[in-house]
Amino acid sequence: MFNRDHAPAVGQVEGLADGIRVVTAGNGGPMTFTGTRTYLVGAGDVAIIDPGPADPAHLEAVLAALAPGERVSHVFVTHSHLDHAPLARPLAERTGAPVIAFGDSMAGRTPVMEALAASGAHLGGGEGIDGGFTPDAYIADEEVVSAGDWSLRAIHTPGHLSNHLSFAWDDQRAVFSGDHVMGWATTLVSPPDGDLTAFMTSLEAMRGQGDVFYPGHGAPITAPDAMIDHQLAHRRGREAQILTALAEGASDIPSLTTRIYADVDPVLHPAAARNVFAHLIDLCERGFVVADRPLAADALFSKLC
């Protein structure tokens, strides 16, 4: 199902469809695959989606991708991880375009995740938040911004990060899905920045939103509903494994991780443990599991009958 053969040329503009171009940043790695994909939408007055990491070379490559006479009219950020947001401000300063996003890095957090963050009871990890990120203008779920020949509708898709947005160009049946739906791997959900309950809800809501998804990393997804179904099934499979392990006596995150990820290199178990914790929080919220104390990484969990 996943396409891991993607090999774009870093720093080069690539035409994807009428009115859609992309430049790939040189920040490829285990968490970013072939690098952050910065999209140029429209012609004349151009929207930039996800400027990318703090990389001056990538800034110049994005600006060089503009045709003569074009200007950047808007800068959109799907979410404020360090591989997507930091270049927004330098790009805005060079072009005069406003930075548009759902909010800062804490925007959209649920009370459960707020409490978890305040307690310091998470497992660390994650992809690194741009703590200083602040947009010039806020955009809400279903709000539409238009200029020139393009029109983008915001879809609030929390889960990977609470302020995550996807952007639909409905006339093109295209969605810029950020890290919410990708075609090379499942999406990282690491509490308290990531929220699995919110992720599953917003993933369900993405069905039917477009015929092609352009993700923050990797190649276009040409069967997005099938990919959504695949990722939902993967998460539900993990949930079933956790519930089975709890019913058979495992109760803490290390034990659950070792059991469920027995066939995975132990070096990856810290990331796997964060995934287990995300599922346990979700299961507690939904009333299937109970913890012996306020949610914490060292709590003991048990399955409710």
Secondary structure, DSSP 8 states (H G I E B T S, - for coil): ---------BT-EEEEETTEEEEE-S--BTTTBT--EEEEESSSEEEEE---SS-HHHHHHHHHTS-TT-EEEEEE-S--BTTTSTTHHHHHHHH---EEES-STTTT--HHHHHHHHHT-S---SS-B-TT---SEE--TT-EEEETTEEEEEEE--SSSTT-EEEEEGGGTEEEEETTS-SSS-----TTT--HHHHHHHHHHTTTS-SEEEESSSS-BSSHHHHHHHHHHHHHHHHHHHHHHHHTT--SHHHHHHHHTTTS-GGGHHHHHHHHHHHHHHHHHTTSEEESSSS-TT--EEE--
